[in-house]
Amino acid sequence: MPHLQVPGATLYYEEPLGDGLPLVFLNGLVMNTRHWAPQQPLASGYRLIRYDQRNQGRSSVSSGFRYTELVDDLERVLDHFEIDRAVVCGLSYGSIVAKEFAIRARHRCEALVLGVPVANFDTPLRTVYRLWRALLHRGDMQAFLASVTLLSYDRPWPDAVETQFIENLDKAASHLSGEQVTALLDSFNPDDVKNYEAIECPTLVVGASRDRIHAPSDAELIAKQVTGARLAMIDGNHALSIDRAEAFNQAVDDFLRGLALRP
């Protein structure tokens, strides 16, 4: 399996898929590279870059890090693939890293896609995080992952989720620990999502109309805070890139075509 050594971690990556403008995907909290399979049709016009951030998937486990270190990791991934500039697409937790990359490494960010991002740590979100932390502290990974799934998908579930739920739950639980997920949750705080106004590159904000983790109004607010941002609200829940993959892919492709970044 291909891995990239970075300071303090070893990152698993997939070989790039497709040709054209580099499009980098940043995982949500418990995602891994396999969860971007529904985005493979975009390889017809873009060079897809997928890797597991530290504490995710098949990458190594770290502790005591800040999410800004994941921005440094992303730069090293781009260097590894000899990519100067790229479109960066982050989902949920990944959108926080993507946002910071667009601010701190603006010279390398061609455009930005923020999928189901967060702007406010309101009472429902704080309650969800409190529940997750309690389950993680107990070491009950199955209950934690079941909670994430129940909150992220609309009913009826996609066939792959419905038919393989227990199997996937057992598999994921065996590869995750409470400590590594908690480290990701601890890597940022509410003040870290107060700087969207500093984004200068072309930005697409993709919100979910029935998001049960991040308020749908957060996407609308962020789109107003980022100068010239485009907003796409999709009828769905938090797991848009999987549950509403066709609509998600279309929104991304339309946005980039509108910028003349794809022929």
N, C-alpha and C positions, 0 to 999 in steps of 0.2 A: 504494500500500500504506500502511495507517495505521501511523504511528510516534509514539512519545512521547519527547520529549527529557527526559533526566534528567541530573544532574551527571555528566559523564564518559562518557556513553553515550547511544545512541539505541535504544529498545526497539520491536521490532515486536510488534503485537498483532492478534488477530482481533476482529471485532465480537462482542459478547456474544451467546450463543445461549440461547434459552429465557427463561422468567420464573420468578420466585420467589426463594428464598434464594440469594445469590451463592455460587458454588462455584468457587474459584480453583485451577487446576492449575499445578504447578511442575515443569518438565522435569527428567528425569535428565540425566546428563552430556552425551550426544550426541543428546538428543532435540530436537525442535522442535514447534511447535504442531500440525503434521500428525499427529504420533504420538498425539494425544488424540482422533482421529476415532472410535475404538471406544467412547469415553465419551459420544458424542452422544446416545444414548438417555436419558441422565440429564437432558437438556434438557426432558423432559416435566414435571419437577418442580423444576428448579433453573435459575438463571441462570449459565451456564458462562462463565468468564473464562479465556482462554488467551493467553499471550504468551511470547515468547522472552526468556529472561534474557540479560544481556550475554554475549557470546562464544558464543551459541547461535543456530541458525537464521538468521533474517533481521535479527537485531539487530546492532549494531556491536561491534567488537572492542576490548577494553580490556586493560591489563596491570597487574600489581602491585596488584590489589585483593584485599580480604578478602571472604569469603562474607557477612559482616555487611552489606556495602554492598548486597548483593542483597536484604536485608531492607528497607533504605531504598527500594530500587527498587520493591519490592512495595507499600509504603505509597503511593508516588507513583502507581502503577497504580490502586490503590483510589481515591485522590483524583481521578484523571482520570475514573473512572466514577461518581464521587459515591457511593461505597460506604463506609458507616461501619464495618460489621462483616461478616465473611465466614467461610465455612468454607474452610480452606486444605488442599489435598491435594498433597503432594510425593512424588515417586517417586525412590528412590535418592539421587543428589546433591540433588535437589529436596527430599527429606525433611529434609536437614540445614538448608536454608534455612527450610523450613516450621517445623521445631522451634524455630529461633532467633526466628522471627517470633512464635510463640506465647508466647515468654518475654519478648521485648523490647517487643512491641506487643500485650500480652495484652488490652488494652481493645478491640482490633479483631478479635480472633480468636474467632469464635463456637464453632468446634470445629475439630479437627485430625485429619487422616488422614496417617499415616506409612506409605508404601508401601515395602516391602523396605528398611528403614532399617539403619544400621550402628551397632554399639555397641563392637566390638572390632577393632582392626587386627591380626588374627592373621597367622600366617605365610603361609597361602594368599592372603589379601588383599594383604599386602605384596608377595608374589611377582607377583601380577597387576599391581599398580601399577608394579612394577619393569619388567615386560615392556612395559606400555603406554608408560611413559616412554622406554624404549629405542627403541620403534618411532616415537614422536612425535619424538624427537630426530633420528632418521634421516630424518624426513620421509616415512615410508612410511605414508600415511594409509589406503591400502587394506588393508594388513596389520593396522593398528590396528583399523579398523572391522570387519574379518572376525573378529578376536579377540573384540571386544565382542559381535558377533552369535552366535558359536559358544558363548560362555559364557552368554548371556542367554536363549536359546530351547531348548526341548525339541525332540527329534525325534519325529515328523515336524514340520517347520516349518509355520507357517501358510501357506496358499496364496499370500498376497500376498508373504510373505518368500521362499518357495521360487521362485516364478516370476519375481520381479523383483530377485532378490538382486544379481546382477552389475550390472544397470542402476542400482539404488539405490546400490550401493557406489561406482560411478564418479561418480554425481551428488553424493553426500555428500562424497566425497573432494575434489571440485573446489571445494566451498564451505567446507571446513575446512582449517585449518593446524595444524601441530604446536604452534605458539606459543599459539594461542587455547585449545586443549584443555588444554595444560600449565598455562596461567594458571588455569583452573578447578580443576585438581588441586592447584595450589599455594595455592588460596584458603582451604584449611582444613587442619587437622592432627589427629592422634589425640586431643589434649586437647579439641577442639571438640565431641566427642560424649560428654562426661562429665557433662552437665548436664541430662539428661532429667528428673531429679527436680524441676526447677524449673517444669515445665509444670503449669499449673493448670486449663486448659480441658478439656472432654470430648474424649477422644482415642481414636481407633481405630488400632491397629497391624496392618498387613496384611503377613504374612510368606509366603514361598514355601517349601514343604516340600523342594524340590530346588534351592534357590538355589545357584549355583556362584560367585557373586561375594561376596555378604554371607551369612554363616552363618545358617541358619534359626534357630539358637538366639539370635541377636541380637534378633530380633523378640520372642521369648518373654521375654528379659531386659528389654527396654525396656518391655514391657507391665507387668512387675512394678515397674519403677522409677517409672512415671507413675501417680500416685494415681487409682484408679478406671478405668484404661484398659481398653478391650475389645480382645481379640486375635482376629484371624481368620487362620487358617493355611489357605492355598489350595494344593491339589495342583498344583504347577507350578514354573517356574524364574523367573529374575530379571525377565523382561519380562512380568510379570503383567497389566499394564493392556492389553497387546496380545494376548498368547498365551492368557490366561485372562480375557478382557475381561468376559464375562457374569458370571463368579463375582466378579470384582473390583467391577464395578458394583453387583451385588446386595449385597455386603458393605457398600459405602459407603451405599447407599440404606437398607438395614436399620438401620445405625447411626444415621443421621440421623432416620429415622422413630422410632426408639426414644427419641430425645431430644425428640420432638415438634417437630422443626424442619421437617418436611414434613407436610402434611395427609394 
